[in-house]
Amino acid sequence: MELGLYLSQLGRQVTILEKTSRCSDGGNNMQGGVVRRELKKAGVTLRLRTEATAVDDRGVTLADGSRLDADTVIYAAGRTPRRAEIMALSGLTDRFLMVGDCVSPKNVMAATGAAWAQARMIGRY
């Protein structure tokens, strides 16, 4: 959602498609509410319960068969940690810490709390 807001501030016409009945706020209801208000103020179109089935050089085909013309499509559908790559880096230093989704997928609040706790640990050395 934040990327959509940023692109709209650059003058792009933005439509966000969300397959579910609401956009995820990452577990931070306050931040989610602020972002949704800013999206509305910026004129970003938010289409809930809308599934894309194909993307081509002209735009997006939706599950209902309709089309959404677009010159740019950004696909954002979650993240999966690259644990093998992370662990390959672990031997390069005496102290190696993982935070957030690298440890366990949760939400923004949990990731921020874990990062804060690790930052305190680093400060002790």
C-alpha positions as CSV (number, residue, x, y, z in Angstrom):
1,M,0.0,0.0,0.0
2,E,2.8,2.4,0.8
3,L,4.4,1.9,-2.6
4,G,1.0,2.8,-4.2
5,L,0.9,5.9,-2.1
6,Y,4.4,6.9,-3.1
7,L,3.7,6.3,-6.8
8,S,0.5,8.4,-6.7
9,Q,2.6,11.2,-5.1
10,L,4.8,11.0,-8.2
11,G,1.7,11.6,-10.4
12,R,0.9,8.1,-11.3
13,Q,-2.7,6.8,-11.5
14,V,-2.7,3.9,-9.0
15,T,-5.1,1.0,-8.5
16,I,-4.4,-1.6,-5.8
17,L,-6.0,-5.0,-6.2
18,E,-6.5,-7.1,-3.1
19,K,-7.9,-10.6,-3.2
20,T,-9.3,-10.6,0.3
21,S,-11.9,-8.4,1.9
22,R,-9.4,-6.0,3.5
23,C,-5.8,-4.9,3.1
24,S,-3.3,-6.2,5.6
25,D,-2.0,-3.6,8.0
26,G,0.8,-6.0,9.2
27,G,-0.7,-6.1,12.6
28,N,-0.5,-2.4,13.2
29,N,-4.1,-1.1,13.0
30,M,-3.1,2.5,13.6
31,Q,-0.6,2.6,10.8
32,G,-3.1,0.7,8.5
33,G,-5.8,3.3,9.1
34,V,-3.4,6.2,8.4
35,V,-2.2,4.6,5.2
36,R,-5.8,3.9,4.0
37,R,-6.8,7.5,4.7
38,E,-3.7,8.8,2.8
39,L,-4.5,6.5,-0.1
40,K,-8.0,7.9,-0.3
41,K,-6.7,11.5,-0.1
42,A,-4.2,10.7,-2.9
43,G,-6.9,9.3,-5.2
44,V,-5.6,5.7,-5.1
45,T,-8.3,3.2,-6.2
46,L,-8.5,0.2,-3.8
47,R,-10.3,-2.8,-5.2
48,L,-11.0,-5.4,-2.6
49,R,-12.1,-9.0,-3.3
50,T,-10.5,-8.6,-6.7
51,E,-8.2,-11.4,-8.1
52,A,-5.8,-11.0,-11.0
53,T,-5.5,-14.1,-13.2
54,A,-3.0,-12.9,-15.8
55,V,-0.6,-10.0,-16.6
56,D,0.5,-9.0,-20.0
57,D,2.1,-6.0,-21.7
58,R,-1.2,-4.1,-21.7
59,G,-2.3,-4.7,-18.1
60,V,-4.1,-7.2,-16.0
61,T,-6.9,-9.7,-16.6
62,L,-9.2,-10.1,-13.6
63,A,-10.9,-13.3,-12.4
64,D,-14.3,-12.0,-13.6
65,G,-12.9,-11.7,-17.2
66,S,-12.6,-7.9,-17.1
67,R,-9.4,-6.1,-17.9
68,L,-7.5,-3.4,-16.1
69,D,-5.2,-1.5,-18.5
70,A,-1.8,-0.6,-17.0
71,D,1.6,0.5,-18.2
72,T,3.2,-0.7,-15.0
73,V,2.2,-3.7,-12.8
74,I,3.8,-4.3,-9.4
75,Y,3.2,-7.8,-8.0
76,A,3.5,-7.8,-4.2
77,A,2.3,-11.1,-2.6
78,G,4.2,-11.6,0.6
79,R,7.7,-12.7,1.3
80,T,9.6,-15.9,2.1
81,P,12.9,-15.7,3.9
82,R,16.0,-17.0,2.1
83,R,17.3,-18.9,5.0
84,A,20.1,-20.7,3.1
85,E,21.5,-17.4,1.9
86,I,21.2,-15.9,5.4
87,M,23.0,-18.8,7.0
88,A,25.8,-18.6,4.4
89,L,26.5,-15.1,5.8
90,S,26.5,-16.2,9.4
91,G,30.1,-17.3,9.4
92,L,31.5,-14.0,8.2
93,T,31.3,-12.3,11.7
94,D,31.8,-13.2,15.3
95,R,28.2,-12.1,16.1
96,F,25.4,-12.8,13.8
97,L,21.7,-11.9,14.5
98,M,18.5,-12.6,12.6
99,V,15.3,-10.6,13.2
100,G,11.8,-10.3,11.8
101,D,10.6,-12.7,9.2
102,C,14.0,-14.4,9.0
103,V,13.3,-15.9,12.4
104,S,9.5,-16.4,12.1
105,P,6.9,-14.7,9.9
106,K,4.7,-12.5,12.0
107,N,3.7,-8.9,11.6
108,V,5.2,-5.4,11.6
109,M,4.8,-4.9,15.3
110,A,6.5,-8.3,16.1
111,A,9.4,-7.6,13.7
112,T,9.9,-4.1,15.1
113,G,10.0,-5.5,18.7
114,A,12.5,-8.2,17.8
115,A,14.7,-5.6,16.0
116,W,14.6,-3.4,19.0
117,A,15.5,-6.2,21.4
118,Q,18.5,-7.2,19.1
119,A,19.6,-3.6,18.9
120,R,19.7,-3.5,22.7
121,M,21.8,-6.7,22.7
122,I,24.3,-5.2,20.2
123,G,24.6,-2.2,22.5
124,R,25.9,-4.4,25.3
125,Y,29.0,-5.4,23.4
